[in-house]
Amino acid sequence: MTTKMFTSGRLRKVEYDLASRQLDLCWDNGTVTAYKHVPEEVFRRLCSAPNPAAYWEDRIAEEYPKGTPMVPEKAAGAPKDLRDLFGGVDD
């Protein structure tokens, strides 16, 4: 699996599995959108696009069927709870 991180914009991380040709998009709000049957060239162009979110909207969103994310949404985004950051309290 290949991962590309982005430091600005709505799109934060992209994961691509060459074997299954699945593309997972991790957004700044913690959601994950998955697409099936995405060619490797589309993944490469997404990673090098000046505005990856715009590229997704123009070239991926309605071209490829949606799938089930490889990574659960909570694991892909920011921690949702302080326990996610610091762990539970042992009494």
MOHULIN-V75100 format. One record per helix or strand. SS is the DSSP state (hx for helix, st for strand). FROM is the first residue (numbers start at 0). TO is the last residue. If there is no record, write none. Layout:
SS&FROM&TO ; SS&FROM&TO
This chain:
st&1&4 ; st&10&16 ; st&21&26 ; st&31&34 ; hx&39&47 ; hx&51&58 ; st&65&66 ; hx&72&75 ; hx&81&85
